[in-house]
Amino acid sequence: MKKGISATPNPITPSKPLLFEKDRCFGCNVCVEICPMDILIPHPKKGNPPVILFPEECWYCGSCVAHCPKKGAIRLNLPLIQRVRWKRKGTGGHFRV
């Protein structure tokens, strides 16, 4: 009695480590080449931002942002736990940017 083997893909995570400004990114794919974790692949249509293939493997190193020839085309979207938090001296309330 042989049973069939099947594989199902992992569900897509809601994580978006990079945010691309579509009006600024012209699809040069420098970020695809420079990423140490290879999470990006070129978009099938020329001139569009790269596709984030493995978002959960991003190290948030910022090398893609630093090497982008068009400043402001890519932004890092850090997880909430890694974002900086400040405390107001007067009220003692915490806030994040």
N, C-alpha and C positions, 0 to 999 in steps of 0.2 A: 504494500500500500504506500504509494508515493504521494506526498502532499505537495502542492504547488508552493513555491516560494515567491513572495511578493515584497516589494519595497515601496514605502511611501515617503515622499519628501518631508523634511522638517517644516513645520509651519513657519511662515514668514514672521520675523520679529517686528514689533512696532518701532524698533530703534532706527533712528536716522542720524548717524554720526556726522554726516556732512550735509550742508544745505547749499544748493547751487542756485545762483541768481541767473535765471534763463536769459535775461536780456543782456547780461555781461559775459557769460561763458560762451565762447565761440567754438568749443569742441576741439581744442588743440591736443588734448589727451596727455599733457605733461604730468598731470596728477596720476594718471593711470600708470605711467612709467616710473614715477618716483615713489609710489606707495610701497613701503617695506612689507606690508601684509598682503598685498595683491587683492584688495577687496573690490577694486573697480575694474570694469571692462569698458571699452569704447562703445558708444551708442551706435546702433546700426545705421542711423541716419546721420549724415555728416552735419556738423554745426550744432549738434545738441549736446548737452552735458552728459558725462559718463554715467553708466548704470552702476549702482551700488549693489554688488552681487552678494557679498558676505558682510552685512552691517555689524553683526555681533562680534566679528573678529578685529574690528578697528581698535588701534592702540591710542587713538586721540593724540598722536604725536605732532600733528600740524605740519608735516613735511609737504603735504599737498597744498596747503594754504600758503606756505612760505615760498614755494617754487612756482606758483601760478603766475603767468606773465600779466594777467589782467587782475589787478588788485581789486578785491571785493567780490570776485566771482564765486569764491568758495568761503563758507564760514563753518567753523567747528560747532557742533551742537552737543556740548558736553552733557553727560547724564546729570540729573539734578543733584545727586549726592556729591559730585565733583565740582559743582559751581561754588564760587566764593560767596560767603555770607558775611554781612557786616552787622554790627550792633550800634544803635544810636546811643550816644552818651546821655542825652537828655531824657529820653523816654525808656530806654532799655529794650526797645523793640528791635527785632531782627528783620533784615531785608536782604534780598538777593537782586542781582542785576540780570 
